[in-house]
Amino acid sequence: LPGNGSLVLFRSLPFLPLAPRKIEEIKDFLLTARRKDAKSVKIKKNKDNVKFKVRCSRYLYTLVITDKEKAEKLKQSLPPGLAVKELK
């Protein structure tokens, strides 16, 4: 049945991998990190930039900062209850 095949496809849609979301502003990242569904933050340091990745229930949100001093300030501003992991 053609209708049955489309139903199976529709039911499998929630399990497709979702693209990560990019955040442009530090203020927006802090608001996202304070959400109750935010689980953890990973900080990836490169020679050119620092990436902050916050895991929420649906998406992984990423903020890229090129200024090392701003990155350090943001690290200090993260919510205290959030698990923070630094990656090299």
N, CA, C and O atoms as a CHARMM CRD file, in Angstrom:
* protein
*
  352
    1    1 LEU  N      0.83000  -1.19500   0.00000 PROA 1      0.00000
    2    1 LEU  CA     0.00000   0.00000   0.00000 PROA 1      0.00000
    3    1 LEU  C      0.87200   1.25500   0.00000 PROA 1      0.00000
    4    1 LEU  O      1.77900   1.36000   0.82600 PROA 1      0.00000
    5    2 PRO  N      0.62900   2.19800  -0.88900 PROA 2      0.00000
    6    2 PRO  CA     1.46000   3.41200  -0.92300 PROA 2      0.00000
    7    2 PRO  C      1.31100   4.27400   0.32500 PROA 2      0.00000
    8    2 PRO  O      2.28500   4.88300   0.76700 PROA 2      0.00000
    9    3 GLY  N      0.13900   4.33800   0.89000 PROA 3      0.00000
   10    3 GLY  CA    -0.07700   5.14200   2.09500 PROA 3      0.00000
   11    3 GLY  C      0.69700   4.60400   3.28400 PROA 3      0.00000
   12    3 GLY  O      1.17000   5.37400   4.11900 PROA 3      0.00000
   13    4 ASN  N      0.83000   3.29400   3.36600 PROA 4      0.00000
   14    4 ASN  CA     1.52600   2.66200   4.48300 PROA 4      0.00000
   15    4 ASN  C      3.01500   3.01300   4.47700 PROA 4      0.00000
   16    4 ASN  O      3.59300   3.26500   5.53400 PROA 4      0.00000
   17    5 GLY  N      3.63700   3.03000   3.30300 PROA 5      0.00000
   18    5 GLY  CA     5.06100   3.35800   3.20800 PROA 5      0.00000
   19    5 GLY  C      5.35800   4.77500   3.65500 PROA 5      0.00000
   20    5 GLY  O      6.37100   5.01800   4.31100 PROA 5      0.00000
   21    6 SER  N      4.48900   5.71400   3.31100 PROA 6      0.00000
   22    6 SER  CA     4.71500   7.09900   3.72400 PROA 6      0.00000
   23    6 SER  C      4.52200   7.26000   5.22600 PROA 6      0.00000
   24    6 SER  O      5.14700   8.12000   5.84600 PROA 6      0.00000
   25    7 LEU  N      3.66200   6.43700   5.80800 PROA 7      0.00000
   26    7 LEU  CA     3.45300   6.49300   7.25600 PROA 7      0.00000
   27    7 LEU  C      4.72300   6.06000   7.98800 PROA 7      0.00000
   28    7 LEU  O      5.09800   6.66800   8.99000 PROA 7      0.00000
   29    8 VAL  N      5.38000   5.02000   7.49600 PROA 8      0.00000
   30    8 VAL  CA     6.62000   4.54200   8.11400 PROA 8      0.00000
   31    8 VAL  C      7.69600   5.62100   8.00700 PROA 8      0.00000
   32    8 VAL  O      8.43300   5.86000   8.96400 PROA 8      0.00000
   33    9 LEU  N      7.79100   6.27600   6.84300 PROA 9      0.00000
   34    9 LEU  CA     8.76700   7.34600   6.65600 PROA 9      0.00000
   35    9 LEU  C      8.49300   8.49400   7.62500 PROA 9      0.00000
   36    9 LEU  O      9.41900   9.04000   8.22400 PROA 9      0.00000
   37   10 PHE  N      7.22900   8.85500   7.77400 PROA 10     0.00000
   38   10 PHE  CA     6.85900   9.94600   8.67600 PROA 10     0.00000
   39   10 PHE  C      7.20400   9.60700  10.12100 PROA 10     0.00000
   40   10 PHE  O      7.65900  10.47800  10.86300 PROA 10     0.00000
   41   11 ARG  N      7.00000   8.37500  10.52800 PROA 11     0.00000
   42   11 ARG  CA     7.26900   7.98500  11.91400 PROA 11     0.00000
   43   11 ARG  C      8.76100   7.96500  12.21100 PROA 11     0.00000
   44   11 ARG  O      9.15500   8.14300  13.36400 PROA 11     0.00000
   45   12 SER  N      9.60100   7.75400  11.20500 PROA 12     0.00000
   46   12 SER  CA    11.04400   7.69500  11.45500 PROA 12     0.00000
   47   12 SER  C     11.69200   9.08600  11.44100 PROA 12     0.00000
   48   12 SER  O     12.86600   9.21000  11.79000 PROA 12     0.00000
   49   13 LEU  N     10.96100  10.12900  11.05000 PROA 13     0.00000
   50   13 LEU  CA    11.54600  11.46900  10.97100 PROA 13     0.00000
   51   13 LEU  C     12.14100  11.98700  12.27400 PROA 13     0.00000
   52   13 LEU  O     13.20600  12.60300  12.22300 PROA 13     0.00000
   53   14 PRO  N     11.52500  11.78100  13.44600 PROA 14     0.00000
   54   14 PRO  CA    12.13500  12.33000  14.66500 PROA 14     0.00000
   55   14 PRO  C     13.50800  11.74300  14.98900 PROA 14     0.00000
   56   14 PRO  O     14.22700  12.30000  15.81900 PROA 14     0.00000
   57   15 PHE  N     13.88600  10.64100  14.36000 PROA 15     0.00000
   58   15 PHE  CA    15.15200   9.99100  14.68300 PROA 15     0.00000
   59   15 PHE  C     16.25800  10.35700  13.70700 PROA 15     0.00000
   60   15 PHE  O     17.37100   9.84200  13.81400 PROA 15     0.00000
   61   16 LEU  N     15.97000  11.24100  12.75600 PROA 16     0.00000
   62   16 LEU  CA    17.01400  11.68400  11.84000 PROA 16     0.00000
   63   16 LEU  C     17.99200  12.58400  12.58500 PROA 16     0.00000
   64   16 LEU  O     17.58200  13.32200  13.48100 PROA 16     0.00000
   65   17 PRO  N     19.28200  12.53900  12.23300 PROA 17     0.00000
   66   17 PRO  CA    20.24000  13.41500  12.91800 PROA 17     0.00000
   67   17 PRO  C     19.93400  14.87800  12.61900 PROA 17     0.00000
   68   17 PRO  O     19.58700  15.22700  11.49000 PROA 17     0.00000
   69   18 LEU  N     20.06200  15.72600  13.62500 PROA 18     0.00000
   70   18 LEU  CA    19.76200  17.14100  13.48700 PROA 18     0.00000
   71   18 LEU  C     21.05300  17.93500  13.39200 PROA 18     0.00000
   72   18 LEU  O     22.03700  17.62900  14.06500 PROA 18     0.00000
   73   19 ALA  N     21.03700  18.94500  12.55900 PROA 19     0.00000
   74   19 ALA  CA    22.21800  19.79000  12.39800 PROA 19     0.00000
   75   19 ALA  C     22.41800  20.64300  13.64800 PROA 19     0.00000
   76   19 ALA  O     21.44000  21.08900  14.24800 PROA 19     0.00000
   77   20 PRO  N     23.66700  20.87700  14.05100 PROA 20     0.00000
   78   20 PRO  CA    23.90000  21.75900  15.19700 PROA 20     0.00000
   79   20 PRO  C     23.50900  23.19500  14.86100 PROA 20     0.00000
   80   20 PRO  O     23.45500  23.57600  13.69100 PROA 20     0.00000
   81   21 ARG  N     23.24300  23.97100  15.87600 PROA 21     0.00000
   82   21 ARG  CA    22.84200  25.36200  15.70500 PROA 21     0.00000
   83   21 ARG  C     24.01800  26.27200  16.05500 PROA 21     0.00000
   84   21 ARG  O     24.73500  26.02700  17.02500 PROA 21     0.00000
   85   22 LYS  N     24.20800  27.31600  15.26200 PROA 22     0.00000
   86   22 LYS  CA    25.28400  28.26800  15.52000 PROA 22     0.00000
   87   22 LYS  C     24.69700  29.51300  16.17200 PROA 22     0.00000
   88   22 LYS  O     23.67500  30.03600  15.72700 PROA 22     0.00000
   89   23 ILE  N     25.35000  29.98000  17.22600 PROA 23     0.00000
   90   23 ILE  CA    24.95200  31.20300  17.91700 PROA 23     0.00000
   91   23 ILE  C     26.01100  32.25500  17.61600 PROA 23     0.00000
   92   23 ILE  O     27.20800  31.98400  17.71400 PROA 23     0.00000
   93   24 GLU  N     25.56900  33.45400  17.25000 PROA 24     0.00000
   94   24 GLU  CA    26.50100  34.51400  16.85300 PROA 24     0.00000
   95   24 GLU  C     26.89300  35.42400  18.01700 PROA 24     0.00000
   96   24 GLU  O     28.00500  35.95200  18.03800 PROA 24     0.00000
   97   25 GLU  N     25.99100  35.61400  18.98700 PROA 25     0.00000
   98   25 GLU  CA    26.21000  36.58900  20.06100 PROA 25     0.00000
   99   25 GLU  C     26.47800  35.90600  21.39900 PROA 25     0.00000
  100   25 GLU  O     25.86600  34.88500  21.71200 PROA 25     0.00000
  101   26 ILE  N     27.39500  36.47000  22.18900 PROA 26     0.00000
  102   26 ILE  CA    27.72300  35.93100  23.51400 PROA 26     0.00000
  103   26 ILE  C     26.49800  35.96800  24.41700 PROA 26     0.00000
  104   26 ILE  O     26.25000  35.03300  25.17800 PROA 26     0.00000
  105   27 LYS  N     25.73700  37.05000  24.33100 PROA 27     0.00000
  106   27 LYS  CA    24.54300  37.20700  25.16400 PROA 27     0.00000
  107   27 LYS  C     23.53200  36.08000  24.90100 PROA 27     0.00000
  108   27 LYS  O     22.95400  35.52200  25.83300 PROA 27     0.00000
  109   28 ASP  N     23.33300  35.75900  23.62500 PROA 28     0.00000
  110   28 ASP  CA    22.40600  34.67900  23.26600 PROA 28     0.00000
  111   28 ASP  C     22.91800  33.32800  23.76200 PROA 28     0.00000
  112   28 ASP  O     22.13200  32.47500  24.17600 PROA 28     0.00000
  113   29 PHE  N     24.24500  33.13400  23.71700 PROA 29     0.00000
  114   29 PHE  CA    24.81800  31.88200  24.20700 PROA 29     0.00000
  115   29 PHE  C     24.58000  31.73000  25.70900 PROA 29     0.00000
  116   29 PHE  O     24.23200  30.64800  26.18000 PROA 29     0.00000
  117   30 LEU  N     24.76900  32.81400  26.45600 PROA 30     0.00000
  118   30 LEU  CA    24.55600  32.75500  27.90600 PROA 30     0.00000
  119   30 LEU  C     23.09500  32.46200  28.23700 PROA 30     0.00000
  120   30 LEU  O     22.80900  31.71500  29.17200 PROA 30     0.00000
  121   31 LEU  N     22.17400  33.04500  27.47900 PROA 31     0.00000
  122   31 LEU  CA    20.75200  32.75000  27.68900 PROA 31     0.00000
  123   31 LEU  C     20.46100  31.27500  27.41400 PROA 31     0.00000
  124   31 LEU  O     19.69200  30.64600  28.14100 PROA 31     0.00000
  125   32 THR  N     21.07200  30.72900  26.37300 PROA 32     0.00000
  126   32 THR  CA    20.89100  29.31000  26.04600 PROA 32     0.00000
  127   32 THR  C     21.49300  28.42800  27.13500 PROA 32     0.00000
  128   32 THR  O     20.90400  27.41200  27.50300 PROA 32     0.00000
  129   33 ALA  N     22.65900  28.80600  27.65200 PROA 33     0.00000
  130   33 ALA  CA    23.32000  28.01200  28.69200 PROA 33     0.00000
  131   33 ALA  C     22.53100  28.02500  30.00100 PROA 33     0.00000
  132   33 ALA  O     22.65400  27.10100  30.80600 PROA 33     0.00000
  133   34 ARG  N     21.72400  29.06400  30.21900 PROA 34     0.00000
  134   34 ARG  CA    20.92400  29.15900  31.44400 PROA 34     0.00000
  135   34 ARG  C     19.59300  28.42700  31.34600 PROA 34     0.00000
  136   34 ARG  O     18.87400  28.31700  32.33800 PROA 34     0.00000
  137   35 ARG  N     19.26000  27.93000  30.17100 PROA 35     0.00000
  138   35 ARG  CA    17.99600  27.20600  30.02300 PROA 35     0.00000
  139   35 ARG  C     18.00900  25.94200  30.86600 PROA 35     0.00000
  140   35 ARG  O     19.06700  25.36900  31.12700 PROA 35     0.00000
  141   36 LYS  N     16.82700  25.51200  31.28800 PROA 36     0.00000
  142   36 LYS  CA    16.78000  24.34600  32.18300 PROA 36     0.00000
  143   36 LYS  C     17.09400  23.04100  31.45300 PROA 36     0.00000
  144   36 LYS  O     17.43500  22.05000  32.09900 PROA 36     0.00000
  145   37 ASP  N     16.98800  23.01400  30.12000 PROA 37     0.00000
  146   37 ASP  CA    17.32400  21.78800  29.38800 PROA 37     0.00000
  147   37 ASP  C     18.79300  21.74100  28.96700 PROA 37     0.00000
  148   37 ASP  O     19.21100  20.78200  28.31700 PROA 37     0.00000
  149   38 ALA  N     19.58800  22.76000  29.32700 PROA 38     0.00000
  150   38 ALA  CA    21.02300  22.75200  29.02100 PROA 38     0.00000
  151   38 ALA  C     21.72300  21.77300  29.96000 PROA 38     0.00000
  152   38 ALA  O     21.61600  21.88500  31.18100 PROA 38     0.00000
  153   39 LYS  N     22.44500  20.80600  29.37300 PROA 39     0.00000
  154   39 LYS  CA    23.05600  19.74600  30.17500 PROA 39     0.00000
  155   39 LYS  C     24.53100  20.00400  30.47700 PROA 39     0.00000
  156   39 LYS  O     24.97700  19.84500  31.61300 PROA 39     0.00000
  157   40 SER  N     25.28200  20.40300  29.44900 PROA 40     0.00000
  158   40 SER  CA    26.72300  20.56200  29.64000 PROA 40     0.00000
  159   40 SER  C     27.29400  21.53100  28.61100 PROA 40     0.00000
  160   40 SER  O     26.66500  21.83400  27.59700 PROA 40     0.00000
  161   41 VAL  N     28.50800  22.01000  28.90100 PROA 41     0.00000
  162   41 VAL  CA    29.23700  22.88200  27.97800 PROA 41     0.00000
  163   41 VAL  C     30.60200  22.26400  27.72900 PROA 41     0.00000
  164   41 VAL  O     31.29200  21.85700  28.66300 PROA 41     0.00000
  165   42 LYS  N     30.98700  22.19800  26.45500 PROA 42     0.00000
  166   42 LYS  CA    32.33100  21.76400  26.08800 PROA 42     0.00000
  167   42 LYS  C     33.04800  22.96200  25.48000 PROA 42     0.00000
  168   42 LYS  O     32.48400  23.69600  24.66800 PROA 42     0.00000
  169   43 ILE  N     34.29900  23.14800  25.88700 PROA 43     0.00000
  170   43 ILE  CA    35.10600  24.26400  25.39300 PROA 43     0.00000
  171   43 ILE  C     36.26800  23.68000  24.59300 PROA 43     0.00000
  172   43 ILE  O     37.10300  22.95700  25.13600 PROA 43     0.00000
  173   44 LYS  N     36.31400  24.00100  23.30000 PROA 44     0.00000
  174   44 LYS  CA    37.38600  23.52000  22.42000 PROA 44     0.00000
  175   44 LYS  C     38.28300  24.69400  22.06200 PROA 44     0.00000
  176   44 LYS  O     37.83200  25.67800  21.47500 PROA 44     0.00000
  177   45 LYS  N     39.55500  24.58200  22.41900 PROA 45     0.00000
  178   45 LYS  CA    40.51100  25.65900  22.13800 PROA 45     0.00000
  179   45 LYS  C     41.38700  25.28100  20.95000 PROA 45     0.00000
  180   45 LYS  O     41.97700  24.20100  20.91500 PROA 45     0.00000
  181   46 ASN  N     41.46200  26.19100  19.97500 PROA 46     0.00000
  182   46 ASN  CA    42.37200  26.07000  18.84100 PROA 46     0.00000
  183   46 ASN  C     43.33100  27.25000  18.89200 PROA 46     0.00000
  184   46 ASN  O     43.20800  28.11900  19.75600 PROA 46     0.00000
  185   47 LYS  N     44.28300  27.27900  17.97000 PROA 47     0.00000
  186   47 LYS  CA    45.18500  28.43400  17.95300 PROA 47     0.00000
  187   47 LYS  C     44.48400  29.68600  17.43100 PROA 47     0.00000
  188   47 LYS  O     44.88300  30.80100  17.76700 PROA 47     0.00000
  189   48 ASP  N     43.44600  29.51600  16.61500 PROA 48     0.00000
  190   48 ASP  CA    42.75000  30.66000  16.02000 PROA 48     0.00000
  191   48 ASP  C     41.52800  31.10900  16.80600 PROA 48     0.00000
  192   48 ASP  O     41.21300  32.29900  16.83000 PROA 48     0.00000
  193   49 ASN  N     40.82800  30.16400  17.45600 PROA 49     0.00000
  194   49 ASN  CA    39.57300  30.51700  18.11800 PROA 49     0.00000
  195   49 ASN  C     39.26500  29.57200  19.27600 PROA 49     0.00000
  196   49 ASN  O     39.97100  28.59100  19.51000 PROA 49     0.00000
  197   50 VAL  N     38.19700  29.89600  19.98600 PROA 50     0.00000
  198   50 VAL  CA    37.68900  29.05000  21.06900 PROA 50     0.00000
  199   50 VAL  C     36.22400  28.77400  20.76000 PROA 50     0.00000
  200   50 VAL  O     35.45600  29.70000  20.49700 PROA 50     0.00000
  201   51 LYS  N     35.83500  27.49700  20.79000 PROA 51     0.00000
  202   51 LYS  CA    34.44900  27.12100  20.51000 PROA 51     0.00000
  203   51 LYS  C     33.77300  26.68000  21.80400 PROA 51     0.00000
  204   51 LYS  O     34.28600  25.83000  22.53200 PROA 51     0.00000
  205   52 PHE  N     32.63100  27.26700  22.07000 PROA 52     0.00000
  206   52 PHE  CA    31.80500  26.88500  23.21300 PROA 52     0.00000
  207   52 PHE  C     30.60900  26.12100  22.66900 PROA 52     0.00000
  208   52 PHE  O     29.87800  26.62800  21.81800 PROA 52     0.00000
  209   53 LYS  N     30.40800  24.90300  23.15900 PROA 53     0.00000
  210   53 LYS  CA    29.30800  24.06700  22.68100 PROA 53     0.00000
  211   53 LYS  C     28.42600  23.69600  23.86100 PROA 53     0.00000
  212   53 LYS  O     28.88300  23.03500  24.79400 PROA 53     0.00000
  213   54 VAL  N     27.16500  24.11500  23.82700 PROA 54     0.00000
  214   54 VAL  CA    26.23400  23.78500  24.91000 PROA 54     0.00000
  215   54 VAL  C     25.24600  22.74300  24.38800 PROA 54     0.00000
  216   54 VAL  O     24.62900  22.92000  23.33700 PROA 54     0.00000
  217   55 ARG  N     25.11000  21.65400  25.14500 PROA 55     0.00000
  218   55 ARG  CA    24.20700  20.56200  24.78100 PROA 55     0.00000
  219   55 ARG  C     22.86300  20.80000  25.44800 PROA 55     0.00000
  220   55 ARG  O     22.75300  20.78000  26.67400 PROA 55     0.00000
  221   56 CYS  N     21.84800  21.02300  24.63300 PROA 56     0.00000
  222   56 CYS  CA    20.48000  21.12200  25.13500 PROA 56     0.00000
  223   56 CYS  C     19.73300  19.86400  24.70700 PROA 56     0.00000
  224   56 CYS  O     20.30900  18.99400  24.05400 PROA 56     0.00000
  225   57 SER  N     18.46200  19.76200  25.06700 PROA 57     0.00000
  226   57 SER  CA    17.74200  18.51600  24.82800 PROA 57     0.00000
  227   57 SER  C     17.62700  18.18900  23.34200 PROA 57     0.00000
  228   57 SER  O     17.68200  17.01700  22.96800 PROA 57     0.00000
  229   58 ARG  N     17.46900  19.19300  22.49700 PROA 58     0.00000
  230   58 ARG  CA    17.28200  18.91100  21.07500 PROA 58     0.00000
  231   58 ARG  C     18.50800  19.21800  20.21700 PROA 58     0.00000
  232   58 ARG  O     18.84700  18.43300  19.33100 PROA 58     0.00000
  233   59 TYR  N     19.16800  20.32700  20.46100 PROA 59     0.00000
  234   59 TYR  CA    20.27600  20.75800  19.60900 PROA 59     0.00000
  235   59 TYR  C     21.55900  20.95500  20.40400 PROA 59     0.00000
  236   59 TYR  O     21.54300  21.13300  21.62200 PROA 59     0.00000
  237   60 LEU  N     22.67300  20.91700  19.67300 PROA 60     0.00000
  238   60 LEU  CA    23.97200  21.30900  20.20400 PROA 60     0.00000
  239   60 LEU  C     24.25000  22.70700  19.64600 PROA 60     0.00000
  240   60 LEU  O     24.40700  22.87600  18.43700 PROA 60     0.00000
  241   61 TYR  N     24.30900  23.69600  20.52100 PROA 61     0.00000
  242   61 TYR  CA    24.50900  25.08500  20.10900 PROA 61     0.00000
  243   61 TYR  C     25.98900  25.43500  20.21900 PROA 61     0.00000
  244   61 TYR  O     26.63600  25.11100  21.21400 PROA 61     0.00000
  245   62 THR  N     26.52400  26.09900  19.19100 PROA 62     0.00000
  246   62 THR  CA    27.94700  26.42600  19.13900 PROA 62     0.00000
  247   62 THR  C     28.15700  27.92700  18.98200 PROA 62     0.00000
  248   62 THR  O     27.49800  28.58500  18.17800 PROA 62     0.00000
  249   63 LEU  N     29.09400  28.45100  19.77300 PROA 63     0.00000
  250   63 LEU  CA    29.53000  29.84400  19.65600 PROA 63     0.00000
  251   63 LEU  C     31.03300  29.83000  19.41700 PROA 63     0.00000
  252   63 LEU  O     31.77200  29.17600  20.15300 PROA 63     0.00000
  253   64 VAL  N     31.49200  30.54600  18.39300 PROA 64     0.00000
  254   64 VAL  CA    32.91900  30.62400  18.07800 PROA 64     0.00000
  255   64 VAL  C     33.41100  32.02200  18.43100 PROA 64     0.00000
  256   64 VAL  O     32.85800  33.02000  17.97100 PROA 64     0.00000
  257   65 ILE  N     34.46600  32.08400  19.25800 PROA 65     0.00000
  258   65 ILE  CA    35.04800  33.36300  19.68600 PROA 65     0.00000
  259   65 ILE  C     36.51600  33.38600  19.27100 PROA 65     0.00000
  260   65 ILE  O     37.26000  32.44100  19.53100 PROA 65     0.00000
  261   66 THR  N     36.92000  34.47600  18.62500 PROA 66     0.00000
  262   66 THR  CA    38.32100  34.59300  18.19900 PROA 66     0.00000
  263   66 THR  C     39.17100  35.34200  19.22000 PROA 66     0.00000
  264   66 THR  O     40.39700  35.23700  19.20100 PROA 66     0.00000
  265   67 ASP  N     38.53300  36.09700  20.11000 PROA 67     0.00000
  266   67 ASP  CA    39.24200  36.86800  21.13800 PROA 67     0.00000
  267   67 ASP  C     39.41500  36.00700  22.39800 PROA 67     0.00000
  268   67 ASP  O     38.43200  35.62200  23.03200 PROA 67     0.00000
  269   68 LYS  N     40.66400  35.71100  22.75200 PROA 68     0.00000
  270   68 LYS  CA    40.94100  34.82700  23.90100 PROA 68     0.00000
  271   68 LYS  C     40.46900  35.42600  25.22800 PROA 68     0.00000
  272   68 LYS  O     40.01700  34.69800  26.11100 PROA 68     0.00000
  273   69 GLU  N     40.57200  36.75100  25.37000 PROA 69     0.00000
  274   69 GLU  CA    40.14100  37.39700  26.62200 PROA 69     0.00000
  275   69 GLU  C     38.62600  37.30700  26.79400 PROA 69     0.00000
  276   69 GLU  O     38.13500  37.05300  27.89400 PROA 69     0.00000
  277   70 LYS  N     37.89300  37.51500  25.70700 PROA 70     0.00000
  278   70 LYS  CA    36.43400  37.38400  25.77000 PROA 70     0.00000
  279   70 LYS  C     36.04500  35.94700  26.09900 PROA 70     0.00000
  280   70 LYS  O     35.08600  35.70800  26.83400 PROA 70     0.00000
  281   71 ALA  N     36.79200  34.99400  25.55400 PROA 71     0.00000
  282   71 ALA  CA    36.51300  33.58300  25.81700 PROA 71     0.00000
  283   71 ALA  C     36.70400  33.26800  27.30000 PROA 71     0.00000
  284   71 ALA  O     35.92100  32.52100  27.88700 PROA 71     0.00000
  285   72 GLU  N     37.74100  33.83600  27.89600 PROA 72     0.00000
  286   72 GLU  CA    37.99500  33.60200  29.32400 PROA 72     0.00000
  287   72 GLU  C     36.89600  34.22300  30.18000 PROA 72     0.00000
  288   72 GLU  O     36.46500  33.62800  31.16800 PROA 72     0.00000
  289   73 LYS  N     36.44100  35.41900  29.80400 PROA 73     0.00000
  290   73 LYS  CA    35.34400  36.07000  30.53300 PROA 73     0.00000
  291   73 LYS  C     34.06300  35.25700  30.42600 PROA 73     0.00000
  292   73 LYS  O     33.32700  35.11000  31.40200 PROA 73     0.00000
  293   74 LEU  N     33.80000  34.72800  29.22900 PROA 74     0.00000
  294   74 LEU  CA    32.59400  33.91700  29.03300 PROA 74     0.00000
  295   74 LEU  C     32.66100  32.64900  29.87700 PROA 74     0.00000
  296   74 LEU  O     31.65600  32.21800  30.44300 PROA 74     0.00000
  297   75 LYS  N     33.83600  32.06200  29.95700 PROA 75     0.00000
  298   75 LYS  CA    34.01300  30.84800  30.77100 PROA 75     0.00000
  299   75 LYS  C     33.67100  31.13100  32.23400 PROA 75     0.00000
  300   75 LYS  O     33.05500  30.29900  32.90100 PROA 75     0.00000
  301   76 GLN  N     34.07100  32.30500  32.73400 PROA 76     0.00000
  302   76 GLN  CA    33.76200  32.67700  34.11500 PROA 76     0.00000
  303   76 GLN  C     32.27100  32.96900  34.30000 PROA 76     0.00000
  304   76 GLN  O     31.75000  32.85100  35.40900 PROA 76     0.00000
  305   77 SER  N     31.58500  33.34700  33.22000 PROA 77     0.00000
  306   77 SER  CA    30.17300  33.73800  33.30200 PROA 77     0.00000
  307   77 SER  C     29.20100  32.57300  33.16300 PROA 77     0.00000
  308   77 SER  O     27.99100  32.75500  33.29800 PROA 77     0.00000
  309   78 LEU  N     29.72000  31.37900  32.89400 PROA 78     0.00000
  310   78 LEU  CA    28.82200  30.23200  32.71000 PROA 78     0.00000
  311   78 LEU  C     28.10400  29.89900  34.01300 PROA 78     0.00000
  312   78 LEU  O     28.66500  30.09300  35.09100 PROA 78     0.00000
  313   79 PRO  N     26.87400  29.40100  33.93200 PROA 79     0.00000
  314   79 PRO  CA    26.11900  29.06200  35.14800 PROA 79     0.00000
  315   79 PRO  C     26.85800  28.03000  35.99800 PROA 79     0.00000
  316   79 PRO  O     27.43600  27.08800  35.45600 PROA 79     0.00000
  317   80 PRO  N     26.84800  28.19500  37.32400 PROA 80     0.00000
  318   80 PRO  CA    27.63200  27.31400  38.20100 PROA 80     0.00000
  319   80 PRO  C     27.17800  25.85100  38.20700 PROA 80     0.00000
  320   80 PRO  O     28.00500  24.96500  38.42400 PROA 80     0.00000
  321   81 GLY  N     25.90900  25.57300  37.97900 PROA 81     0.00000
  322   81 GLY  CA    25.43100  24.19000  38.03100 PROA 81     0.00000
  323   81 GLY  C     25.68600  23.38500  36.77400 PROA 81     0.00000
  324   81 GLY  O     25.40300  22.18800  36.73700 PROA 81     0.00000
  325   82 LEU  N     26.21700  24.02400  35.74300 PROA 82     0.00000
  326   82 LEU  CA    26.40700  23.37700  34.44900 PROA 82     0.00000
  327   82 LEU  C     27.74600  22.64500  34.40200 PROA 82     0.00000
  328   82 LEU  O     28.76600  23.17700  34.83900 PROA 82     0.00000
  329   83 ALA  N     27.73700  21.42100  33.87000 PROA 83     0.00000
  330   83 ALA  CA    28.97500  20.64900  33.73400 PROA 83     0.00000
  331   83 ALA  C     29.80900  21.24900  32.60300 PROA 83     0.00000
  332   83 ALA  O     29.34000  21.36100  31.47000 PROA 83     0.00000
  333   84 VAL  N     31.05200  21.63500  32.91800 PROA 84     0.00000
  334   84 VAL  CA    31.93900  22.24300  31.91900 PROA 84     0.00000
  335   84 VAL  C     33.11900  21.31500  31.68600 PROA 84     0.00000
  336   84 VAL  O     33.79000  20.89600  32.62900 PROA 84     0.00000
  337   85 LYS  N     33.36900  20.99300  30.40500 PROA 85     0.00000
  338   85 LYS  CA    34.48900  20.11900  30.05500 PROA 85     0.00000
  339   85 LYS  C     35.35500  20.84400  29.03700 PROA 85     0.00000
  340   85 LYS  O     34.86700  21.29900  28.00200 PROA 85     0.00000
  341   86 GLU  N     36.65000  20.94800  29.34100 PROA 86     0.00000
  342   86 GLU  CA    37.57600  21.60300  28.41500 PROA 86     0.00000
  343   86 GLU  C     38.27400  20.55900  27.56800 PROA 86     0.00000
  344   86 GLU  O     38.86100  19.61200  28.09200 PROA 86     0.00000
  345   87 LEU  N     38.20900  20.73300  26.24900 PROA 87     0.00000
  346   87 LEU  CA    38.86900  19.83400  25.30800 PROA 87     0.00000
  347   87 LEU  C     40.02800  20.57600  24.66400 PROA 87     0.00000
  348   87 LEU  O     39.96100  21.78900  24.46600 PROA 87     0.00000
  349   88 LYS  N     41.08200  19.85500  24.34000 PROA 88     0.00000
  350   88 LYS  CA    42.24500  20.50000  23.71500 PROA 88     0.00000
  351   88 LYS  C     42.17400  20.36100  22.21700 PROA 88     0.00000
  352   88 LYS  O     43.06200  20.83900  21.51000 PROA 88     0.00000
